[in-house]
Amino acid sequence: MEIKSVKIQSNGWLLNGIMSVPNASGNRERELIVEWLKTNTPEPEFTTDELLQQIEDAKPKVVTPLQARLALSQLDSK
């Protein structure tokens, strides 16, 4: 398997953007990543853009009183 990218995750790595590899001995992909890390630097768990998006997503959404009443009336009709 060719390693194109490795991104740090809380319990291991994200390999080539598609495979989550736990940091557990005896795992073939983990051994490949350990060798790769000897000459390469992994990407951080979150990029600056991803962190900014998480902050934006966590902000409370503002609705007008009319939007709130409409949403509540739709709940009443169900």
ZAROKOL-819870 format. One record per residue (C-alpha): residue in one letter; x, y, z. Coordinates in steps of 0.02 Angstrom, whole numbers, padded with zeros to 5 digits, always signed. Each point is the difference from the previous one (the first is absolute). Layout:
BEGIN
AXYZ ...
end
This chain:
BEGIN
M+00000+00000+00000 E+00067+00171-00048 I-00014+00132+00136 K-00050+00168-00072 S-00054+00086+00162 V-00011-00032+00186 K-00106+00107+00114 I+00008-00012+00189 Q-00159-00062+00085 S-00039-00019+00184 N+00027-00189+00000 G+00119-00019-00147 W+00007+00067-00177 L-00104+00032-00155 L+00091-00084-00144 N-00018+00075-00175 G-00157+00091+00057 I-00104-00159+00002 M+00062-00129+00125 S+00000+00023+00188 V+00148-00095+00073 P+00005-00026+00188 N+00165+00013+00091 A+00000-00184+00048 S+00149-00113-00020 G-00019-00145-00120 N-00098+00105-00125 R+00081-00009-00173 E-00052+00176-00050 R+00064+00069+00166 E+00170-00075-00035 L+00003+00082-00173 I-00045+00168+00079 V+00134-00017+00134 E+00130-00027-00137 W-00071+00146-00101 L+00010+00114+00153 K+00188-00027+00010 T+00023+00111-00153 N-00164+00096-00012 T-00108+00116+00105 P-00184-00039+00024 E-00135+00131-00020 P-00082+00067+00159 E-00166-00071+00056 F-00091+00159-00052 T+00053+00135-00122 T-00031+00183+00042 D-00146+00001-00123 E-00078-00153+00083 L+00017+00080+00172 L-00079+00161-00061 Q-00144-00098-00077 Q-00028-00092+00165 I-00009+00168+00091 E-00122+00067-00130 D-00109-00156+00012 A-00005+00014+00190 K-00064+00179-00001 P-00184+00014+00045 K-00109+00037-00149 V-00105+00157+00010 V-00181-00009-00054 T-00133+00134-00006 P-00156-00015+00109 L-00100-00039-00158 Q+00117-00142-00047 A-00016-00071+00176 R-00191+00007-00007 L-00002-00084-00171 A+00115-00138+00060 L-00108-00028+00155 S-00160-00002-00102 Q+00075-00135-00112 L+00037-00105+00153 D-00180+00021+00060 S-00069-00063-00165 K+00097-00165+00009 
end
